[in-house]
Structures are given as structure tokens and as C-alpha cells.
Amino acid sequence: MQPLRIAVAGLGTVGSGVVRLLHEQADILAARAGRPLQVVAVGARNRRKQRKIPLGRARWEGEVLDLATASDVDVVVEVIGGSEGAASELVHAAIAAGKHVVTANKALLAHQGADLARRAERAGVALAFEAAVAGGIPVLKALREGLAGNRFSRVYGILNGTCNYILSEMRATGRGFDEVLAEAQAHGYAEADPSFDIDGIDAAHKLAILAGVAFNCAVNFKAVHVEGIRHVSAADITFANELGFRIKLLALASVGANGLEQRVHPCLVPIDTPIAHVDGVFNAVVSEGDFVGRNVFEGRGAGAGPTASAVVADLVDIAAGRRAWAFGVPARDLARLPAAPMRDHVGRCYIRLQVKDRPGVIADLTAILRDEKISIESMLQHGRAVGDEGVPVVLVSHEAREAAMSRALSRIGRLRAVIEPPRMIRIESL
Ligand SMILES: NC(=O)c1ccc[n+]([C@@H]2O[C@H](COP(=O)([O-])OP(=O)(O)OC[C@H]3O[C@@H](n4cnc5c(N)ncnc54)[C@H](OP(=O)(O)O)[C@@H]3O)[C@@H](O)[C@H]2O)c1
């Protein structure tokens, strides 16, 4: 049998992992694919970098873009990263040249997913990206193929290991966000510039792709409502615990009467749900299908091994001639779903206020909430303020419309007795 001839563009964490896995598992991969998987060429930025990976007889391509048109290459693995520049040019060129593409690049797919799927179909090549969402968890394949018999009402999950690690550490140690972030950076769990992760962008990229596969719709990253975890405090974690919740950065997508709702933000999740116990750098995805019910997928969402595992699974499919529509249906049939406005979202909320300990404060708060027709399910206040420093008061609301809640919080924030901006975290019913 002819081998599948692979070019790997990018030899960083993921690219090195892919080369190593292809080398170490060559025998089982050949058996499963029905033919050998062979790395024929590689490329990266710096040829002189020491990489310690088994490159065998693979040639080094000085200009990665040339991998797209090389006559000895069947499939290009793009693991450079970034939504523009070298990665984007390479993927477009490879498809145009009739090469299959496997990529782990969530930023690229979040911005160009539907367009790339359309181009790949026209060119008759595969566009595969299992590694782009939840790393080693084969959730795209599961939703698209294993669960093809279902309509999904909702998919959600923990899609960013850095945030999950930080929130888990804050809960385990009682320390604040800044301190735990600094430690995560020192251990290599967070980037030197962590904003993509902690501000929710990375999770939003993955959610947009996940929603595209689950709901067979054109990826619409711009419509994702995104909030990160910078404002989650040690006090929030303690209060959440007392109320029977954990705080997680969730990415959620659902389709309702208003269209497709996609949101990434910190959530209080009930302690007795599976997702509440997904800790550290782990990821999890939950899908709710009409015939199958709920499925929970958990595993490692990043790192060389898990990500390479997903990339190589795509390569085995290509080698064996198995092909699925990138987003579950032909690209021309992808739905263009309207974006459900966040102001119409309805849900319960946790609100933490720092207030001066004076008579009448609670009456003022509840009057504002009453004006917005928001009713309170419970309230927590511990201790008494010393001097003017205030005391934390925590309110849990019944279901309320987002627009009403933001009006109420903005009025509450202007009360003289409220000495810090109100903090609101949504409560999810899972
Ligand atoms: N790391 C993970 O756990 C993980 C998980 C899921 C998905 N991903 C995705 O996988 C992709 C790669 O991530 P990574 O962590 O492996 O990144 P990385 O460690 O930074 O590696 C990037 C590689 O791309 C090469 N490169 C950068 N710019 C280039 C250019 N202009 N031309 C040619 N080569 C260039 C670099 O070359 P040099 O080595 O010569 O500098 C390096 O080998 C990204 O899209 C990322 O989002 C990563």
C-alpha cells in the first residue's frame, strides 16, 4: 500500500508531539489505517533549534508555504498557530493545491471555519481539526459521527485548562487570582501573556467551532458573548461553596426561539453535577441530544501528547479514506443562525456587594430589584463592618432577564452605601 505522505508545518509543542507519536506508534497506526503514515517533510521558523524529535528521513522545507505545493505531500498538518499570517496562508495554499489539511488551530477556524470548509469541499480534500477543541477529547468526532442521530439542544463545557487550573487552585488554597496566576505562569500552565486564556478568547474560539459542529451552522465567533475570570475573587469562591456551587469558566451554546446563544463566562455550577468536579488542567464537554440524552466527555485539553493524539486520529481517517463533512453537513447547507442577544438571556444570578453596614441598605437594594421585577431566592451576610470598610452581602436571584439585571446592578452600583462595583456571576442549571 502507498503510505500517506505527511508534511508537518510547525515543530513546537504540538508539531513535535505529532512527529513523536507517528514514530512511536507507527505499527498500530499502519494497521489501523491500512497503510503506513509517513512524515516526508517538516518546516518551522528556525532550522537550528534543538528539537530532539525523531525526524528520520523527513526533509526540512526552508519555506513552510512550499509544503502546500510539494509534489511528494498528500496532507499538510498545520500546527503553527494564529488566525492570520503563515498558518492561514499555508492552509489556503494547501487546499488550493489539492492537499488534505489537518490543523489544531482554533483561532483560524473560529475566524474562517465555514469558508475553509467550503474551499476544502470544492477542492475535494479533507479539512480536519479534532485537536482544535478540547485537545485530546475526541468530541467533534463524537458529536458529528457517533451522535449523528441526534438534534442537540445544548452543548457546553470547560474548554480552557488554564482557567480551570486557576479556579481549582483558588478553591483548594483560598488564594487570590493574581497570586495563583503568577504561580501558574511559573509552572508553565499559563502563558507569559495570559490574556487569550483568562479573558475567555481561547474558550470562545473553541465554542464557536463546537457550536458549528453540533448545530451544523456557519462558525460565528463574533457572536460569542465573552467574559473572562479576572474578576472572580477568593471571596466569590468561598461564598459559592457555602451556597452549594463551584465556579467554572463555562462555554455554552444552545439554540432557542431567539437563535443561537453562545456565551463564555464564569458560572456557578451545582456541586452535584459532573462538571463541578472537573478540576485542574482538565477539559470536559457535555452534550444534550434528543435521543441519546446527556453525554459527558472528559480528558486532557492541551499538551503535546493529547493534542497529537487528536491530530493523528484525523490522519488515520484520511489514510483510511474515511471522510466526514467538516461541520457535519455539506458546507453549502450550513445554517446561518441568528445570534440570540445576550440581553434576552434568562437565568439565575449570584450578586456580591460590598456595602456599608447601615440601617436601610438592604431595603434600598431590594427596592431596586423589585423595580426590575427581580426576586431574591436567598441572601448571605457574615459579620459586621469595622469602621467604613463595609461588609460583603451576597444575593442569589431567581430567574431574571439579563437586561433587567444589568439595569439593576448599574443602579445598585450608584448607591452611596455600596462601596465597590457589584460583582455578578451567572448560575447555570445543568
Ligand atoms: N499547545 C497545546 O497544548 C495546543 C492544544 C491545542 C491546540 N493547539 C494549537 O496548535 C497550534 C500550535 O500550538 P503550539 O503550542 O505547538 O505552538 P508553539 O509551541 O508555539 O509552536 C509553533 C511552531 O510554529 C512555528 N512557527 C511559528 N511561526 C512560524 C512561521 N511564520 N513560519 C513557520 N513556522 C512558524 C514555530 O517555529 P520555531 O520552533 O522555529 O520557533 C514552532 O515550531 C496552535 O494553533 C495552537 O492553538 C495547541
The ligand as an SDF file (V2000), in Angstrom:
LIG
                    3D

 48 52  0  0  0  0  0  0  0  0999 V2000
   -0.0560   23.5920   22.8780 N   0  0  0  0  0  0  0  0  0  0  0  0
   -1.2140   22.9670   23.0320 C   0  0  0  0  0  0  0  0  0  0  0  0
   -1.4040   22.2520   24.0040 O   0  0  0  0  0  0  0  0  0  0  0  0
   -2.2890   23.1080   21.9940 C   0  0  0  0  0  0  0  0  0  0  0  0
   -3.5170   22.4140   22.1740 C   0  0  0  0  0  0  0  0  0  0  0  0
   -4.4940   22.5000   21.1970 C   0  0  0  0  0  0  0  0  0  0  0  0
   -4.2650   23.2620   20.0750 C   0  0  0  0  0  0  0  0  0  0  0  0
   -3.0950   23.9430   19.9360 N   0  0  0  0  0  0  0  0  0  0  0  0
   -2.9020   24.7360   18.7260 C   0  0  0  0  0  0  0  0  0  0  0  0
   -1.8410   24.1570   17.9680 O   0  0  0  0  0  0  0  0  0  0  0  0
   -1.1260   25.1680   17.2890 C   0  0  0  0  0  0  0  0  0  0  0  0
    0.3390   25.0890   17.6630 C   0  0  0  0  0  0  0  0  0  0  0  0
    0.4860   25.2980   19.0360 O   0  0  0  0  0  0  0  0  0  0  0  0
    1.8740   25.0050   19.8080 P   0  0  0  0  0  0  0  0  0  0  0  0
    1.5570   25.0860   21.2460 O   0  0  0  0  0  0  0  0  0  0  0  0
    2.5140   23.7880   19.2720 O   0  0  0  0  0  0  0  0  0  0  0  0
    2.7080   26.3040   19.3910 O   0  0  0  0  0  0  0  0  0  0  0  0
    4.2920   26.5620   19.5800 P   0  0  0  0  0  0  0  0  0  0  0  0
    4.8610   25.6120   20.5840 O   0  0  0  0  0  0  0  0  0  0  0  0
    4.4600   27.9900   19.7630 O   0  0  0  0  0  0  0  0  0  0  0  0
    4.8890   26.1300   18.1510 O   0  0  0  0  0  0  0  0  0  0  0  0
    4.6600   26.8760   16.9890 C   0  0  0  0  0  0  0  0  0  0  0  0
    5.5550   26.3290   15.8760 C   0  0  0  0  0  0  0  0  0  0  0  0
    5.2730   27.0590   14.6990 O   0  0  0  0  0  0  0  0  0  0  0  0
    6.4970   27.5550   14.1490 C   0  0  0  0  0  0  0  0  0  0  0  0
    6.2410   28.8400   13.5250 N   0  0  0  0  0  0  0  0  0  0  0  0
    5.7910   29.9840   14.0910 C   0  0  0  0  0  0  0  0  0  0  0  0
    5.6790   30.9580   13.1760 N   0  0  0  0  0  0  0  0  0  0  0  0
    6.0810   30.4220   12.0120 C   0  0  0  0  0  0  0  0  0  0  0  0
    6.2040   30.9330   10.6880 C   0  0  0  0  0  0  0  0  0  0  0  0
    5.9020   32.1880   10.3880 N   0  0  0  0  0  0  0  0  0  0  0  0
    6.6550   30.0840    9.7350 N   0  0  0  0  0  0  0  0  0  0  0  0
    6.9680   28.8260   10.0230 C   0  0  0  0  0  0  0  0  0  0  0  0
    6.8710   28.2860   11.2490 N   0  0  0  0  0  0  0  0  0  0  0  0
    6.4310   29.0820   12.2250 C   0  0  0  0  0  0  0  0  0  0  0  0
    7.4600   27.6760   15.3000 C   0  0  0  0  0  0  0  0  0  0  0  0
    8.7790   27.5850   14.7950 O   0  0  0  0  0  0  0  0  0  0  0  0
   10.1040   27.5760   15.7310 P   0  0  0  0  0  0  0  0  0  0  0  0
   10.0030   26.3260   16.5560 O   0  0  0  0  0  0  0  0  0  0  0  0
   11.2180   27.5140   14.7710 O   0  0  0  0  0  0  0  0  0  0  0  0
   10.0400   28.8200   16.5540 O   0  0  0  0  0  0  0  0  0  0  0  0
    7.0610   26.4840   16.1650 C   0  0  0  0  0  0  0  0  0  0  0  0
    7.7420   25.3230   15.7550 O   0  0  0  0  0  0  0  0  0  0  0  0
   -1.8130   26.4890   17.6410 C   0  0  0  0  0  0  0  0  0  0  0  0
   -2.7920   26.7740   16.6770 O   0  0  0  0  0  0  0  0  0  0  0  0
   -2.4820   26.1660   18.9630 C   0  0  0  0  0  0  0  0  0  0  0  0
   -3.6090   26.9720   19.2260 O   0  0  0  0  0  0  0  0  0  0  0  0
   -2.1110   23.8740   20.8660 C   0  0  0  0  0  0  0  0  0  0  0  0
  1  2  1  0
  2  3  2  0
  2  4  1  0
  4  5  1  0
  4 48  2  0
  5  6  2  0
  6  7  1  0
  7  8  2  0
  8  9  1  0
  8 48  1  0
  9 10  1  0
  9 46  1  0
 10 11  1  0
 11 12  1  0
 11 44  1  0
 12 13  1  0
 13 14  1  0
 14 15  2  0
 14 16  1  0
 14 17  1  0
 17 18  1  0
 18 19  2  0
 18 20  1  0
 18 21  1  0
 21 22  1  0
 22 23  1  0
 23 24  1  0
 23 42  1  0
 24 25  1  0
 25 26  1  0
 25 36  1  0
 26 27  1  0
 26 35  1  0
 27 28  2  0
 28 29  1  0
 29 30  1  0
 29 35  2  0
 30 31  1  0
 30 32  2  0
 32 33  1  0
 33 34  2  0
 34 35  1  0
 36 37  1  0
 36 42  1  0
 37 38  1  0
 38 39  2  0
 38 40  1  0
 38 41  1  0
 42 43  1  0
 44 45  1  0
 44 46  1  0
 46 47  1  0
M  CHG  2   8   1  16  -1
M  END
$$$$
